[in-house]
Amino acid sequence: MRPALAKALVTSTAVIGLAAATLTGASTSFAASPPAAHPAVATQDSSVLAVNNLGLNTARAKNWQCWLRTLGQNPGTIDGQLGSNSWKAAQREFGFTGSDVDGIVGPKTIKGLQNHLNYWGGYHLAVDGQAGSATRAAFWEFNGTGC
């Protein structure tokens, strides 16, 4: 099924209005020791990991966030920045539960994305957990139209 048709079908049957769920529970946190040197480098590295658009520009990333919202997930603000809230929403859509919903774009998330693109977009991607050129191209094409 082509992306535009799939989106039209899902959008036409989507329930308007979403409920944002909250997770409650206790967690233990550990403070990291301060970096020994070059704090600017550590800050720069952290900001790179904060958003992972997998090659999408802002407009196409907004389309992905809107698509997730249409499917009943809560990606947070539709801002074109695929941060942890967007990826948590995607992971929930991919069927992840519990601690697997972490907002990190690792091999499991990429496999979920590849399965999602194969199902909704009719792509024939290898489900290998690698965001290679074919996966990125399919993700780019899939998000070419808005909601």
C-alpha positions in Angstrom: 0.0 0.0 0.0 1.5 3.4 -0.9 2.1 5.9 1.9 -0.5 8.5 0.8 -3.3 5.9 0.5 -2.3 4.3 3.8 -2.3 7.6 5.6 -5.6 8.6 4.0 -7.2 5.3 5.3 -5.8 5.6 8.7 -6.6 9.3 9.0 -10.2 8.8 7.9 -10.7 6.1 10.5 -8.7 7.7 13.3 -10.6 8.7 16.5 -10.3 12.4 17.1 -8.9 13.3 20.5 -6.1 11.6 22.2 -5.5 10.9 25.9 -2.0 11.3 27.1 -1.1 8.5 29.4 1.3 9.1 32.3 3.7 6.6 33.7 4.1 6.5 37.4 6.6 4.8 39.5 9.8 5.2 41.3 13.2 5.0 39.7 16.7 5.2 40.9 19.0 7.8 39.4 22.7 8.0 39.5 24.7 11.2 39.1 27.6 11.0 36.7 30.9 12.4 37.9 31.8 15.7 36.2 33.8 15.3 33.0 37.5 15.5 33.4 38.1 17.8 30.5 36.4 19.5 27.5 32.8 20.0 28.8 31.8 21.7 25.6 32.5 18.4 23.7 30.4 16.4 26.1 27.5 18.9 25.8 27.8 18.8 22.0 27.7 15.0 21.9 24.6 15.0 24.2 22.7 17.4 22.0 23.5 15.3 18.9 21.9 12.3 20.6 18.8 14.3 21.8 17.3 14.5 18.3 17.6 11.8 15.6 15.7 12.6 12.5 17.3 9.8 10.5 17.9 12.2 7.6 14.4 13.8 7.6 14.2 17.6 7.3 11.9 19.5 9.7 8.9 19.3 7.4 9.1 15.6 6.9 9.8 15.0 10.6 6.6 16.9 11.4 4.8 14.6 9.0 6.1 11.6 10.9 5.1 13.1 14.2 1.6 13.9 12.8 1.4 10.3 11.4 2.2 8.9 14.9 -0.5 11.1 16.4 -3.0 9.9 13.8 -2.3 6.4 14.8 -3.2 7.2 18.4 0.3 7.8 19.8 1.5 10.9 21.6 4.8 12.2 20.0 4.7 15.4 22.1 5.0 18.7 20.3 4.8 18.5 16.5 8.0 20.5 16.0 10.0 18.5 13.4 12.6 17.4 16.0 12.5 13.6 16.5 13.5 13.5 20.1 12.8 10.9 22.8 9.0 11.6 23.0 8.7 11.1 19.2 10.7 7.9 19.3 8.8 6.6 22.4 5.6 7.1 20.5 7.0 5.3 17.5 8.2 2.4 19.7 4.8 2.1 21.3 3.3 2.0 17.7 5.9 -0.7 16.8 4.5 -2.8 19.7 7.3 -2.1 22.3 6.3 -2.3 26.0 7.9 -1.7 29.3 11.6 -0.9 29.4 11.8 -1.3 25.6 10.0 2.1 25.3 13.1 4.2 26.0 13.1 6.7 23.1 16.5 5.5 21.9 17.0 4.9 18.2 19.0 1.6 18.4 18.8 -1.6 16.4 15.4 -2.6 17.9 13.8 0.7 17.0 15.3 0.6 13.5 13.8 -2.9 13.0 10.5 -1.6 14.2 10.7 1.2 11.8 11.7 -1.1 8.9 8.7 -3.4 9.7 6.4 -0.3 9.9 7.6 1.0 6.6 7.2 -2.4 4.9 3.7 -2.7 6.3 2.3 0.8 5.7 4.4 1.9 2.8 4.8 -1.3 0.8 8.6 -1.2 0.9 10.6 -4.3 0.9 13.3 -3.4 3.3 15.6 -5.9 5.0 14.7 -5.9 8.7 18.2 -5.8 9.9 18.2 -3.0 12.5 20.6 -0.8 10.4 19.5 2.6 9.3 21.2 2.3 5.9 20.6 4.1 2.7 17.5 2.0 1.7 15.8 2.5 5.1 16.6 6.2 5.2 15.3 6.6 1.6 12.1 4.8 2.4 11.6 6.9 5.6 12.2 10.0 3.6 9.6 9.0 0.9 7.1 7.7 3.4 7.0 11.1 5.1 6.7 13.1 1.9 3.0 13.9 2.5 1.5 15.5 5.6 -1.5 14.4 7.6 
